[in-house]
Amino acid sequence: MRVIAQRHFDNFHRPFVRGPLVPEGFVPQDAETCARRGDVLFERGDFQHALLFFTDAARLKPLVPEYAYRVGLAHWRLGFHESARQAFERAILLKADFAHAHGELGRVLLAMERLSRR
C-alpha cells in the first residue's frame, strides 16, 4: 500500500499512516465510494483515515449535506472542535432541517463552552 494523500487538519500536523482499506493505486473518483470507505474506517475507529475519505467525498460533491456532516463527525471524534463546528454548520446551511447535524452542533458548542471555562 502507499499513502494516497497527506493532509493537515487544524493543529494536527502529522502525516497519516497507511490505512488498512486503501489498496495500492486506489484513487477515489466518486463521492459515494469515498463515503462508503470512510464509513467503514469510522466504524472501525480509524477516524483520521475516515476523515480523509469524507473530505474527498465532500470535495467531489460539495452540495451534499451528509458528506459535510460526516466530515464533522470525524473532526469531532478527533477532538477538532472548531473544525467540527464548521462542518456541522455547513451541513445545516445545505439542509436547514438536518436534525442530526443540529444535534451534533449543539454537542460541539457545549464542549467548546466547557473547555473555554477551564
Biopython code that builds the backbone (N, CA, C, O; Angstrom):
import numpy as np
from Bio.PDB.StructureBuilder import StructureBuilder

atoms = [
    (1, "MET", "N", (0.829, -1.187, 0.000)),
    (1, "MET", "CA", (0.000, 0.000, 0.000)),
    (1, "MET", "C", (0.866, 1.241, 0.000)),
    (1, "MET", "O", (2.026, 1.221, 0.412)),
    (2, "ARG", "N", (0.280, 2.297, -0.464)),
    (2, "ARG", "CA", (1.003, 3.554, -0.423)),
    (2, "ARG", "C", (0.086, 4.618, 0.151)),
    (2, "ARG", "O", (-1.133, 4.451, 0.199)),
    (3, "VAL", "N", (0.674, 5.683, 0.573)),
    (3, "VAL", "CA", (-0.114, 6.781, 1.122)),
    (3, "VAL", "C", (-0.809, 7.476, -0.038)),
    (3, "VAL", "O", (-0.167, 7.891, -1.002)),
    (4, "ILE", "N", (-2.122, 7.598, 0.064)),
    (4, "ILE", "CA", (-2.907, 8.222, -1.003)),
    (4, "ILE", "C", (-2.727, 9.739, -0.990)),
    (4, "ILE", "O", (-2.514, 10.356, -2.033)),
    (5, "ALA", "N", (-2.814, 10.319, 0.175)),
    (5, "ALA", "CA", (-2.714, 11.774, 0.288)),
    (5, "ALA", "C", (-2.186, 12.112, 1.663)),
    (5, "ALA", "O", (-2.245, 11.302, 2.588)),
    (6, "GLN", "N", (-1.684, 13.285, 1.779)),
    (6, "GLN", "CA", (-1.249, 13.763, 3.092)),
    (6, "GLN", "C", (-1.965, 15.073, 3.330)),
    (6, "GLN", "O", (-1.872, 16.004, 2.530)),
    (7, "ARG", "N", (-2.669, 15.134, 4.425)),
    (7, "ARG", "CA", (-3.443, 16.322, 4.733)),
    (7, "ARG", "C", (-3.104, 16.792, 6.134)),
    (7, "ARG", "O", (-2.644, 16.011, 6.967)),
    (8, "HIS", "N", (-3.327, 18.036, 6.382)),
    (8, "HIS", "CA", (-3.137, 18.608, 7.704)),
    (8, "HIS", "C", (-4.467, 19.204, 8.133)),
    (8, "HIS", "O", (-5.116, 19.911, 7.363)),
    (9, "PHE", "N", (-4.863, 18.922, 9.342)),
    (9, "PHE", "CA", (-6.135, 19.406, 9.848)),
    (9, "PHE", "C", (-5.889, 20.188, 11.121)),
    (9, "PHE", "O", (-5.427, 19.642, 12.123)),
    (10, "ASP", "N", (-6.203, 21.474, 11.070)),
    (10, "ASP", "CA", (-6.069, 22.369, 12.212)),
    (10, "ASP", "C", (-4.706, 22.197, 12.871)),
    (10, "ASP", "O", (-3.680, 22.454, 12.241)),
    (11, "ASN", "N", (-4.682, 21.767, 14.123)),
    (11, "ASN", "CA", (-3.427, 21.625, 14.853)),
    (11, "ASN", "C", (-2.837, 20.234, 14.735)),
    (11, "ASN", "O", (-1.883, 19.906, 15.441)),
    (12, "PHE", "N", (-3.371, 19.436, 13.881)),
    (12, "PHE", "CA", (-2.932, 18.052, 13.723)),
    (12, "PHE", "C", (-1.996, 18.010, 12.525)),
    (12, "PHE", "O", (-2.449, 17.962, 11.382)),
    (13, "HIS", "N", (-0.694, 18.028, 12.781)),
    (13, "HIS", "CA", (0.268, 18.175, 11.692)),
    (13, "HIS", "C", (1.172, 16.961, 11.528)),
    (13, "HIS", "O", (2.371, 17.098, 11.285)),
    (14, "ARG", "N", (0.595, 15.786, 11.661)),
    (14, "ARG", "CA", (1.375, 14.577, 11.412)),
    (14, "ARG", "C", (0.848, 13.918, 10.151)),
    (14, "ARG", "O", (-0.366, 13.855, 9.962)),
    (15, "PRO", "N", (1.714, 13.430, 9.289)),
    (15, "PRO", "CA", (1.204, 12.716, 8.123)),
    (15, "PRO", "C", (0.517, 11.437, 8.581)),
    (15, "PRO", "O", (0.968, 10.774, 9.516)),
    (16, "PHE", "N", (-0.573, 11.104, 7.914)),
    (16, "PHE", "CA", (-1.277, 9.905, 8.331)),
    (16, "PHE", "C", (-0.546, 8.655, 7.854)),
    (16, "PHE", "O", (0.220, 8.690, 6.892)),
    (17, "VAL", "N", (-0.798, 7.576, 8.538)),
    (17, "VAL", "CA", (-0.202, 6.303, 8.160)),
    (17, "VAL", "C", (-1.127, 5.601, 7.195)),
    (17, "VAL", "O", (-2.285, 5.982, 7.029)),
    (18, "ARG", "N", (-0.606, 4.579, 6.567)),
    (18, "ARG", "CA", (-1.383, 3.891, 5.552)),
    (18, "ARG", "C", (-2.573, 3.184, 6.159)),
    (18, "ARG", "O", (-2.459, 2.487, 7.168)),
    (19, "GLY", "N", (-3.704, 3.374, 5.535)),
    (19, "GLY", "CA", (-4.931, 2.765, 6.024)),
    (19, "GLY", "C", (-5.053, 1.323, 5.596)),
    (19, "GLY", "O", (-4.557, 0.952, 4.532)),
    (20, "PRO", "N", (-5.694, 0.511, 6.389)),
    (20, "PRO", "CA", (-5.827, -0.897, 6.084)),
    (20, "PRO", "C", (-6.742, -1.181, 4.903)),
    (20, "PRO", "O", (-6.677, -2.267, 4.328)),
    (21, "LEU", "N", (-7.588, -0.235, 4.530)),
    (21, "LEU", "CA", (-8.544, -0.472, 3.456)),
    (21, "LEU", "C", (-8.220, 0.308, 2.189)),
    (21, "LEU", "O", (-9.079, 0.463, 1.321)),
    (22, "VAL", "N", (-7.010, 0.793, 2.076)),
    (22, "VAL", "CA", (-6.627, 1.579, 0.904)),
    (22, "VAL", "C", (-5.684, 0.740, 0.042)),
    (22, "VAL", "O", (-4.488, 0.674, 0.325)),
    (23, "PRO", "N", (-6.204, 0.099, -1.004)),
    (23, "PRO", "CA", (-5.351, -0.734, -1.837)),
    (23, "PRO", "C", (-4.379, 0.097, -2.668)),
    (23, "PRO", "O", (-4.611, 1.277, -2.931)),
    (24, "GLU", "N", (-3.309, -0.531, -3.066)),
    (24, "GLU", "CA", (-2.305, 0.118, -3.907)),
    (24, "GLU", "C", (-2.966, 0.710, -5.141)),
    (24, "GLU", "O", (-3.722, 0.034, -5.839)),
    (25, "GLY", "N", (-2.679, 1.962, -5.399)),
    (25, "GLY", "CA", (-3.179, 2.604, -6.606)),
    (25, "GLY", "C", (-4.615, 3.082, -6.538)),
    (25, "GLY", "O", (-5.131, 3.599, -7.528)),
    (26, "PHE", "N", (-5.282, 2.925, -5.395)),
    (26, "PHE", "CA", (-6.676, 3.347, -5.294)),
    (26, "PHE", "C", (-6.760, 4.862, -5.339)),
    (26, "PHE", "O", (-6.148, 5.555, -4.527)),
    (27, "VAL", "N", (-7.518, 5.363, -6.287)),
    (27, "VAL", "CA", (-7.763, 6.796, -6.392)),
    (27, "VAL", "C", (-9.278, 6.971, -6.475)),
    (27, "VAL", "O", (-9.879, 6.659, -7.504)),
    (28, "PRO", "N", (-9.892, 7.459, -5.419)),
    (28, "PRO", "CA", (-11.349, 7.592, -5.430)),
    (28, "PRO", "C", (-11.802, 8.595, -6.475)),
    (28, "PRO", "O", (-11.296, 9.715, -6.540)),
    (29, "GLN", "N", (-12.753, 8.184, -7.286)),
    (29, "GLN", "CA", (-13.254, 9.053, -8.337)),
    (29, "GLN", "C", (-14.690, 9.489, -8.096)),
    (29, "GLN", "O", (-15.163, 10.436, -8.724)),
    (30, "ASP", "N", (-15.391, 8.808, -7.191)),
    (30, "ASP", "CA", (-16.757, 9.225, -6.938)),
    (30, "ASP", "C", (-16.985, 9.372, -5.442)),
    (30, "ASP", "O", (-16.382, 8.671, -4.630)),
    (31, "ALA", "N", (-17.852, 10.283, -5.106)),
    (31, "ALA", "CA", (-18.083, 10.639, -3.710)),
    (31, "ALA", "C", (-18.663, 9.485, -2.912)),
    (31, "ALA", "O", (-18.301, 9.296, -1.751)),
    (32, "GLU", "N", (-19.553, 8.714, -3.512)),
    (32, "GLU", "CA", (-20.177, 7.617, -2.778)),
    (32, "GLU", "C", (-19.151, 6.570, -2.361)),
    (32, "GLU", "O", (-19.230, 6.040, -1.253)),
    (33, "THR", "N", (-18.191, 6.265, -3.228)),
    (33, "THR", "CA", (-17.130, 5.316, -2.879)),
    (33, "THR", "C", (-16.307, 5.857, -1.715)),
    (33, "THR", "O", (-15.984, 5.124, -0.781)),
    (34, "CYS", "N", (-15.975, 7.128, -1.777)),
    (34, "CYS", "CA", (-15.220, 7.745, -0.681)),
    (34, "CYS", "C", (-16.008, 7.668, 0.625)),
    (34, "CYS", "O", (-15.460, 7.310, 1.668)),
    (35, "ALA", "N", (-17.276, 8.000, 0.561)),
    (35, "ALA", "CA", (-18.105, 7.996, 1.765)),
    (35, "ALA", "C", (-18.224, 6.591, 2.347)),
    (35, "ALA", "O", (-18.138, 6.418, 3.562)),
    (36, "ARG", "N", (-18.420, 5.589, 1.495)),
    (36, "ARG", "CA", (-18.535, 4.215, 1.988)),
    (36, "ARG", "C", (-17.242, 3.748, 2.647)),
    (36, "ARG", "O", (-17.273, 3.117, 3.703)),
    (37, "ARG", "N", (-16.119, 4.052, 2.033)),
    (37, "ARG", "CA", (-14.833, 3.670, 2.645)),
    (37, "ARG", "C", (-14.634, 4.415, 3.968)),
    (37, "ARG", "O", (-14.161, 3.844, 4.951)),
    (38, "GLY", "N", (-14.997, 5.680, 3.973)),
    (38, "GLY", "CA", (-14.910, 6.443, 5.207)),
    (38, "GLY", "C", (-15.803, 5.868, 6.297)),
    (38, "GLY", "O", (-15.413, 5.834, 7.465)),
    (39, "ASP", "N", (-16.996, 5.418, 5.926)),
    (39, "ASP", "CA", (-17.906, 4.814, 6.899)),
    (39, "ASP", "C", (-17.299, 3.569, 7.539)),
    (39, "ASP", "O", (-17.397, 3.377, 8.751)),
    (40, "VAL", "N", (-16.673, 2.729, 6.724)),
    (40, "VAL", "CA", (-16.054, 1.510, 7.252)),
    (40, "VAL", "C", (-14.921, 1.864, 8.212)),
    (40, "VAL", "O", (-14.815, 1.289, 9.295)),
    (41, "LEU", "N", (-14.089, 2.797, 7.816)),
    (41, "LEU", "CA", (-12.982, 3.213, 8.678)),
    (41, "LEU", "C", (-13.490, 3.854, 9.962)),
    (41, "LEU", "O", (-12.945, 3.617, 11.040)),
    (42, "PHE", "N", (-14.528, 4.657, 9.843)),
    (42, "PHE", "CA", (-15.107, 5.318, 11.014)),
    (42, "PHE", "C", (-15.640, 4.273, 11.989)),
    (42, "PHE", "O", (-15.406, 4.369, 13.194)),
    (43, "GLU", "N", (-16.347, 3.290, 11.479)),
    (43, "GLU", "CA", (-16.895, 2.229, 12.328)),
    (43, "GLU", "C", (-15.789, 1.437, 13.025)),
    (43, "GLU", "O", (-15.989, 0.922, 14.125)),
    (44, "ARG", "N", (-14.649, 1.342, 12.398)),
    (44, "ARG", "CA", (-13.503, 0.646, 12.995)),
    (44, "ARG", "C", (-12.739, 1.525, 13.980)),
    (44, "ARG", "O", (-11.802, 1.065, 14.632)),
    (45, "GLY", "N", (-13.136, 2.774, 14.084)),
    (45, "GLY", "CA", (-12.465, 3.687, 14.997)),
    (45, "GLY", "C", (-11.267, 4.391, 14.400)),
    (45, "GLY", "O", (-10.518, 5.053, 15.118)),
    (46, "ASP", "N", (-11.073, 4.261, 13.103)),
    (46, "ASP", "CA", (-9.954, 4.910, 12.414)),
    (46, "ASP", "C", (-10.441, 6.261, 11.884)),
    (46, "ASP", "O", (-10.641, 6.439, 10.682)),
    (47, "PHE", "N", (-10.625, 7.204, 12.804)),
    (47, "PHE", "CA", (-11.233, 8.485, 12.473)),
    (47, "PHE", "C", (-10.350, 9.342, 11.576)),
    (47, "PHE", "O", (-10.848, 10.107, 10.750)),
    (48, "GLN", "N", (-9.058, 9.212, 11.739)),
    (48, "GLN", "CA", (-8.124, 10.006, 10.924)),
    (48, "GLN", "C", (-8.256, 9.647, 9.445)),
    (48, "GLN", "O", (-8.343, 10.536, 8.597)),
    (49, "HIS", "N", (-8.271, 8.359, 9.134)),
    (49, "HIS", "CA", (-8.402, 7.950, 7.736)),
    (49, "HIS", "C", (-9.818, 8.165, 7.222)),
    (49, "HIS", "O", (-10.019, 8.517, 6.060)),
    (50, "ALA", "N", (-10.792, 7.950, 8.091)),
    (50, "ALA", "CA", (-12.175, 8.209, 7.699)),
    (50, "ALA", "C", (-12.333, 9.667, 7.290)),
    (50, "ALA", "O", (-13.013, 9.968, 6.310)),
    (51, "LEU", "N", (-11.714, 10.564, 8.030)),
    (51, "LEU", "CA", (-11.791, 11.989, 7.724)),
    (51, "LEU", "C", (-11.264, 12.280, 6.315)),
    (51, "LEU", "O", (-11.834, 13.099, 5.593)),
    (52, "LEU", "N", (-10.206, 11.626, 5.938)),
    (52, "LEU", "CA", (-9.657, 11.839, 4.590)),
    (52, "LEU", "C", (-10.672, 11.456, 3.515)),
    (52, "LEU", "O", (-10.868, 12.188, 2.545)),
    (53, "PHE", "N", (-11.310, 10.307, 3.696)),
    (53, "PHE", "CA", (-12.293, 9.869, 2.704)),
    (53, "PHE", "C", (-13.542, 10.752, 2.729)),
    (53, "PHE", "O", (-14.085, 11.082, 1.674)),
    (54, "PHE", "N", (-14.001, 11.137, 3.919)),
    (54, "PHE", "CA", (-15.161, 12.014, 3.999)),
    (54, "PHE", "C", (-14.862, 13.368, 3.371)),
    (54, "PHE", "O", (-15.718, 13.957, 2.712)),
    (55, "THR", "N", (-13.646, 13.857, 3.578)),
    (55, "THR", "CA", (-13.252, 15.145, 2.990)),
    (55, "THR", "C", (-13.230, 15.044, 1.478)),
    (55, "THR", "O", (-13.666, 15.965, 0.787)),
    (56, "ASP", "N", (-12.721, 13.922, 0.949)),
    (56, "ASP", "CA", (-12.739, 13.730, -0.502)),
    (56, "ASP", "C", (-14.170, 13.677, -1.029)),
    (56, "ASP", "O", (-14.469, 14.261, -2.071)),
    (57, "ALA", "N", (-15.052, 12.983, -0.318)),
    (57, "ALA", "CA", (-16.460, 12.915, -0.734)),
    (57, "ALA", "C", (-17.066, 14.320, -0.766)),
    (57, "ALA", "O", (-17.755, 14.685, -1.719)),
    (58, "ALA", "N", (-16.807, 15.095, 0.271)),
    (58, "ALA", "CA", (-17.340, 16.461, 0.341)),
    (58, "ALA", "C", (-16.741, 17.354, -0.737)),
    (58, "ALA", "O", (-17.411, 18.251, -1.248)),
    (59, "ARG", "N", (-15.486, 17.112, -1.082)),
    (59, "ARG", "CA", (-14.853, 17.888, -2.156)),
    (59, "ARG", "C", (-15.468, 17.537, -3.509)),
    (59, "ARG", "O", (-15.701, 18.417, -4.338)),
    (60, "LEU", "N", (-15.730, 16.242, -3.729)),
    (60, "LEU", "CA", (-16.293, 15.803, -5.005)),
    (60, "LEU", "C", (-17.759, 16.209, -5.162)),
    (60, "LEU", "O", (-18.212, 16.494, -6.271)),
    (61, "LYS", "N", (-18.495, 16.233, -4.059)),
    (61, "LYS", "CA", (-19.918, 16.611, -4.082)),
    (61, "LYS", "C", (-20.175, 17.623, -2.963)),
    (61, "LYS", "O", (-20.729, 17.268, -1.922)),
    (62, "PRO", "N", (-19.779, 18.871, -3.170)),
    (62, "PRO", "CA", (-19.847, 19.868, -2.092)),
    (62, "PRO", "C", (-21.259, 20.264, -1.673)),
    (62, "PRO", "O", (-21.428, 20.903, -0.634)),
    (63, "LEU", "N", (-22.265, 19.905, -2.445)),
    (63, "LEU", "CA", (-23.633, 20.285, -2.105)),
    (63, "LEU", "C", (-24.412, 19.177, -1.412)),
    (63, "LEU", "O", (-25.623, 19.297, -1.229)),
    (64, "VAL", "N", (-23.735, 18.101, -1.023)),
    (64, "VAL", "CA", (-24.388, 17.001, -0.315)),
    (64, "VAL", "C", (-24.167, 17.192, 1.184)),
    (64, "VAL", "O", (-23.040, 17.050, 1.659)),
    (65, "PRO", "N", (-25.215, 17.510, 1.935)),
    (65, "PRO", "CA", (-25.049, 17.807, 3.356)),
    (65, "PRO", "C", (-24.559, 16.628, 4.185)),
    (65, "PRO", "O", (-23.874, 16.826, 5.189)),
    (66, "GLU", "N", (-24.894, 15.410, 3.786)),
    (66, "GLU", "CA", (-24.457, 14.235, 4.537)),
    (66, "GLU", "C", (-22.943, 14.103, 4.544)),
    (66, "GLU", "O", (-22.374, 13.610, 5.518)),
    (67, "TYR", "N", (-22.287, 14.527, 3.489)),
    (67, "TYR", "CA", (-20.823, 14.439, 3.447)),
    (67, "TYR", "C", (-20.199, 15.468, 4.388)),
    (67, "TYR", "O", (-19.217, 15.172, 5.069)),
    (68, "ALA", "N", (-20.761, 16.667, 4.428)),
    (68, "ALA", "CA", (-20.276, 17.676, 5.380)),
    (68, "ALA", "C", (-20.491, 17.189, 6.807)),
    (68, "ALA", "O", (-19.640, 17.389, 7.674)),
    (69, "TYR", "N", (-21.628, 16.551, 7.044)),
    (69, "TYR", "CA", (-21.938, 16.001, 8.365)),
    (69, "TYR", "C", (-20.915, 14.942, 8.768)),
    (69, "TYR", "O", (-20.451, 14.926, 9.908)),
    (70, "ARG", "N", (-20.568, 14.071, 7.846)),
    (70, "ARG", "CA", (-19.582, 13.033, 8.148)),
    (70, "ARG", "C", (-18.212, 13.636, 8.434)),
    (70, "ARG", "O", (-17.498, 13.162, 9.317)),
    (71, "VAL", "N", (-17.849, 14.660, 7.707)),
    (71, "VAL", "CA", (-16.598, 15.377, 7.994)),
    (71, "VAL", "C", (-16.646, 15.903, 9.429)),
    (71, "VAL", "O", (-15.675, 15.779, 10.174)),
    (72, "GLY", "N", (-17.769, 16.483, 9.805)),
    (72, "GLY", "CA", (-17.923, 16.993, 11.159)),
    (72, "GLY", "C", (-17.798, 15.905, 12.213)),
    (72, "GLY", "O", (-17.154, 16.108, 13.242)),
    (73, "LEU", "N", (-18.408, 14.754, 11.965)),
    (73, "LEU", "CA", (-18.307, 13.647, 12.922)),
    (73, "LEU", "C", (-16.860, 13.211, 13.127)),
    (73, "LEU", "O", (-16.426, 12.983, 14.256)),
    (74, "ALA", "N", (-16.123, 13.098, 12.035)),
    (74, "ALA", "CA", (-14.720, 12.671, 12.143)),
    (74, "ALA", "C", (-13.890, 13.714, 12.889)),
    (74, "ALA", "O", (-13.079, 13.369, 13.747)),
    (75, "HIS", "N", (-14.094, 14.978, 12.563)),
    (75, "HIS", "CA", (-13.382, 16.038, 13.283)),
    (75, "HIS", "C", (-13.713, 15.986, 14.770)),
    (75, "HIS", "O", (-12.826, 16.110, 15.615)),
    (76, "TRP", "N", (-14.980, 15.804, 15.083)),
    (76, "TRP", "CA", (-15.440, 15.745, 16.471)),
    (76, "TRP", "C", (-14.746, 14.611, 17.208)),
    (76, "TRP", "O", (-14.257, 14.804, 18.321)),
    (77, "ARG", "N", (-14.697, 13.428, 16.600)),
    (77, "ARG", "CA", (-14.063, 12.280, 17.243)),
    (77, "ARG", "C", (-12.556, 12.475, 17.411)),
    (77, "ARG", "O", (-11.953, 11.909, 18.323)),
    (78, "LEU", "N", (-11.956, 13.265, 16.541)),
    (78, "LEU", "CA", (-10.520, 13.547, 16.646)),
    (78, "LEU", "C", (-10.230, 14.696, 17.613)),
    (78, "LEU", "O", (-9.071, 14.993, 17.904)),
    (79, "GLY", "N", (-11.284, 15.337, 18.107)),
    (79, "GLY", "CA", (-11.097, 16.424, 19.065)),
    (79, "GLY", "C", (-10.909, 17.788, 18.440)),
    (79, "GLY", "O", (-10.505, 18.729, 19.123)),
    (80, "PHE", "N", (-11.191, 17.914, 17.165)),
    (80, "PHE", "CA", (-11.052, 19.200, 16.473)),
    (80, "PHE", "C", (-12.402, 19.918, 16.515)),
    (80, "PHE", "O", (-13.165, 19.894, 15.549)),
    (81, "HIS", "N", (-12.678, 20.553, 17.647)),
    (81, "HIS", "CA", (-13.992, 21.127, 17.882)),
    (81, "HIS", "C", (-14.365, 22.225, 16.889)),
    (81, "HIS", "O", (-15.484, 22.241, 16.376)),
    (82, "GLU", "N", (-13.457, 23.122, 16.621)),
    (82, "GLU", "CA", (-13.764, 24.225, 15.713)),
    (82, "GLU", "C", (-14.037, 23.717, 14.298)),
    (82, "GLU", "O", (-14.965, 24.185, 13.638)),
    (83, "SER", "N", (-13.240, 22.773, 13.837)),
    (83, "SER", "CA", (-13.471, 22.203, 12.504)),
    (83, "SER", "C", (-14.787, 21.435, 12.453)),
    (83, "SER", "O", (-15.502, 21.482, 11.452)),
    (84, "ALA", "N", (-15.099, 20.733, 13.527)),
    (84, "ALA", "CA", (-16.371, 20.004, 13.604)),
    (84, "ALA", "C", (-17.535, 20.994, 13.546)),
    (84, "ALA", "O", (-18.512, 20.778, 12.828)),
    (85, "ARG", "N", (-17.419, 22.079, 14.309)),
    (85, "ARG", "CA", (-18.467, 23.096, 14.303)),
    (85, "ARG", "C", (-18.706, 23.634, 12.899)),
    (85, "ARG", "O", (-19.848, 23.760, 12.457)),
    (86, "GLN", "N", (-17.626, 23.949, 12.208)),
    (86, "GLN", "CA", (-17.750, 24.485, 10.855)),
    (86, "GLN", "C", (-18.397, 23.480, 9.910)),
    (86, "GLN", "O", (-19.228, 23.853, 9.081)),
    (87, "ALA", "N", (-18.026, 22.222, 10.028)),
    (87, "ALA", "CA", (-18.594, 21.195, 9.146)),
    (87, "ALA", "C", (-20.086, 20.998, 9.424)),
    (87, "ALA", "O", (-20.878, 20.876, 8.489)),
    (88, "PHE", "N", (-20.469, 20.966, 10.691)),
    (88, "PHE", "CA", (-21.890, 20.813, 11.015)),
    (88, "PHE", "C", (-22.691, 22.025, 10.558)),
    (88, "PHE", "O", (-23.819, 21.885, 10.086)),
    (89, "GLU", "N", (-22.111, 23.214, 10.698)),
    (89, "GLU", "CA", (-22.788, 24.415, 10.212)),
    (89, "GLU", "C", (-22.949, 24.381, 8.693)),
    (89, "GLU", "O", (-23.962, 24.830, 8.159)),
    (90, "ARG", "N", (-21.957, 23.852, 8.015)),
    (90, "ARG", "CA", (-22.040, 23.700, 6.548)),
    (90, "ARG", "C", (-23.172, 22.745, 6.184)),
    (90, "ARG", "O", (-23.953, 23.024, 5.274)),
    (91, "ALA", "N", (-23.261, 21.619, 6.893)),
    (91, "ALA", "CA", (-24.331, 20.657, 6.627)),
    (91, "ALA", "C", (-25.701, 21.305, 6.841)),
    (91, "ALA", "O", (-26.627, 21.076, 6.062)),
    (92, "ILE", "N", (-25.827, 22.104, 7.886)),
    (92, "ILE", "CA", (-27.090, 22.781, 8.180)),
    (92, "ILE", "C", (-27.388, 23.846, 7.130)),
    (92, "ILE", "O", (-28.543, 24.045, 6.754)),
    (93, "LEU", "N", (-26.360, 24.520, 6.664)),
    (93, "LEU", "CA", (-26.538, 25.512, 5.607)),
    (93, "LEU", "C", (-27.089, 24.847, 4.343)),
    (93, "LEU", "O", (-27.932, 25.415, 3.648)),
    (94, "LEU", "N", (-26.607, 23.648, 4.060)),
    (94, "LEU", "CA", (-27.050, 22.917, 2.867)),
    (94, "LEU", "C", (-28.433, 22.299, 3.048)),
    (94, "LEU", "O", (-29.176, 22.140, 2.079)),
    (95, "LYS", "N", (-28.779, 21.952, 4.289)),
    (95, "LYS", "CA", (-30.070, 21.322, 4.568)),
    (95, "LYS", "C", (-30.531, 21.803, 5.946)),
    (95, "LYS", "O", (-30.142, 21.248, 6.974)),
    (96, "ALA", "N", (-31.351, 22.823, 5.946)),
    (96, "ALA", "CA", (-31.727, 23.505, 7.182)),
    (96, "ALA", "C", (-32.410, 22.599, 8.200)),
    (96, "ALA", "O", (-32.300, 22.846, 9.401)),
    (97, "ASP", "N", (-33.106, 21.567, 7.763)),
    (97, "ASP", "CA", (-33.814, 20.687, 8.692)),
    (97, "ASP", "C", (-33.041, 19.401, 8.999)),
    (97, "ASP", "O", (-33.642, 18.377, 9.324)),
    (98, "PHE", "N", (-31.735, 19.454, 8.899)),
    (98, "PHE", "CA", (-30.876, 18.287, 9.145)),
    (98, "PHE", "C", (-30.740, 18.120, 10.665)),
    (98, "PHE", "O", (-29.845, 18.691, 11.289)),
    (99, "ALA", "N", (-31.636, 17.336, 11.236)),
    (99, "ALA", "CA", (-31.729, 17.202, 12.696)),
    (99, "ALA", "C", (-30.443, 16.673, 13.326)),
    (99, "ALA", "O", (-30.014, 17.176, 14.365)),
    (100, "HIS", "N", (-29.830, 15.675, 12.718)),
    (100, "HIS", "CA", (-28.606, 15.104, 13.293)),
    (100, "HIS", "C", (-27.485, 16.144, 13.335)),
    (100, "HIS", "O", (-26.736, 16.210, 14.309)),
    (101, "ALA", "N", (-27.370, 16.943, 12.295)),
    (101, "ALA", "CA", (-26.340, 17.982, 12.270)),
    (101, "ALA", "C", (-26.607, 19.032, 13.352)),
    (101, "ALA", "O", (-25.674, 19.508, 13.999)),
    (102, "HIS", "N", (-27.881, 19.392, 13.547)),
    (102, "HIS", "CA", (-28.221, 20.339, 14.614)),
    (102, "HIS", "C", (-27.834, 19.770, 15.972)),
    (102, "HIS", "O", (-27.273, 20.476, 16.810)),
    (103, "GLY", "N", (-28.135, 18.492, 16.189)),
    (103, "GLY", "CA", (-27.807, 17.861, 17.465)),
    (103, "GLY", "C", (-26.319, 17.811, 17.728)),
    (103, "GLY", "O", (-25.866, 18.129, 18.827)),
    (104, "GLU", "N", (-25.549, 17.410, 16.714)),
    (104, "GLU", "CA", (-24.093, 17.335, 16.874)),
    (104, "GLU", "C", (-23.491, 18.721, 17.050)),
    (104, "GLU", "O", (-22.544, 18.895, 17.818)),
    (105, "LEU", "N", (-24.030, 19.702, 16.347)),
    (105, "LEU", "CA", (-23.542, 21.072, 16.512)),
    (105, "LEU", "C", (-23.750, 21.522, 17.957)),
    (105, "LEU", "O", (-22.874, 22.153, 18.549)),
    (106, "GLY", "N", (-24.900, 21.199, 18.516)),
    (106, "GLY", "CA", (-25.156, 21.548, 19.904)),
    (106, "GLY", "C", (-24.162, 20.899, 20.853)),
    (106, "GLY", "O", (-23.686, 21.537, 21.792)),
    (107, "ARG", "N", (-23.846, 19.628, 20.610)),
    (107, "ARG", "CA", (-22.863, 18.932, 21.447)),
    (107, "ARG", "C", (-21.494, 19.588, 21.348)),
    (107, "ARG", "O", (-20.806, 19.763, 22.353)),
    (108, "VAL", "N", (-21.107, 19.946, 20.143)),
    (108, "VAL", "CA", (-19.798, 20.582, 19.941)),
    (108, "VAL", "C", (-19.751, 21.929, 20.643)),
    (108, "VAL", "O", (-18.766, 22.247, 21.309)),
    (109, "LEU", "N", (-20.806, 22.724, 20.501)),
    (109, "LEU", "CA", (-20.826, 24.044, 21.141)),
    (109, "LEU", "C", (-20.770, 23.930, 22.657)),
    (109, "LEU", "O", (-20.096, 24.724, 23.314)),
    (110, "LEU", "N", (-21.466, 22.959, 23.214)),
    (110, "LEU", "CA", (-21.392, 22.739, 24.668)),
    (110, "LEU", "C", (-19.980, 22.356, 25.097)),
    (110, "LEU", "O", (-19.476, 22.857, 26.103)),
    (111, "ALA", "N", (-19.356, 21.487, 24.350)),
    (111, "ALA", "CA", (-17.990, 21.074, 24.678)),
    (111, "ALA", "C", (-17.029, 22.250, 24.579)),
    (111, "ALA", "O", (-16.146, 22.406, 25.422)),
    (112, "MET", "N", (-17.198, 23.078, 23.550)),
    (112, "MET", "CA", (-16.327, 24.239, 23.382)),
    (112, "MET", "C", (-16.526, 25.220, 24.535)),
    (112, "MET", "O", (-15.563, 25.812, 25.023)),
    (113, "GLU", "N", (-17.770, 25.391, 24.967)),
    (113, "GLU", "CA", (-18.049, 26.289, 26.093)),
    (113, "GLU", "C", (-17.404, 25.770, 27.366)),
    (113, "GLU", "O", (-16.809, 26.540, 28.121)),
    (114, "ARG", "N", (-17.517, 24.471, 27.611)),
    (114, "ARG", "CA", (-16.902, 23.877, 28.805)),
    (114, "ARG", "C", (-15.386, 24.025, 28.790)),
    (114, "ARG", "O", (-14.767, 24.310, 29.816)),
    (115, "LEU", "N", (-14.797, 23.827, 27.613)),
    (115, "LEU", "CA", (-13.340, 23.971, 27.503)),
    (115, "LEU", "C", (-12.897, 25.403, 27.739)),
    (115, "LEU", "O", (-11.838, 25.641, 28.321)),
    (116, "SER", "N", (-13.698, 26.356, 27.292)),
    (116, "SER", "CA", (-13.320, 27.765, 27.454)),
    (116, "SER", "C", (-13.416, 28.215, 28.914)),
    (116, "SER", "O", (-12.791, 29.204, 29.297)),
    (117, "ARG", "N", (-14.181, 27.510, 29.719)),
    (117, "ARG", "CA", (-14.333, 27.859, 31.133)),
    (117, "ARG", "C", (-13.157, 27.381, 31.983)),
    (117, "ARG", "O", (-12.978, 27.842, 33.110)),
    (118, "ARG", "N", (-12.376, 26.482, 31.460)),
    (118, "ARG", "CA", (-11.250, 25.924, 32.232)),
    (118, "ARG", "C", (-10.123, 26.884, 32.337)),
    (118, "ARG", "O", (-9.103, 26.572, 32.951)),
]
sb = StructureBuilder()
sb.init_structure("model")
sb.init_model(0)
sb.init_chain("A")
sb.init_seg("    ")
for serial, (resi, resn, name, xyz) in enumerate(atoms, 1):
    if name == "N":
        sb.init_residue(resn, " ", resi, " ")
    sb.init_atom(name, np.array(xyz, "f"), 0.0, 1.0, " ", f" {name:<3s}", serial, name[0])
structure = sb.get_structure()
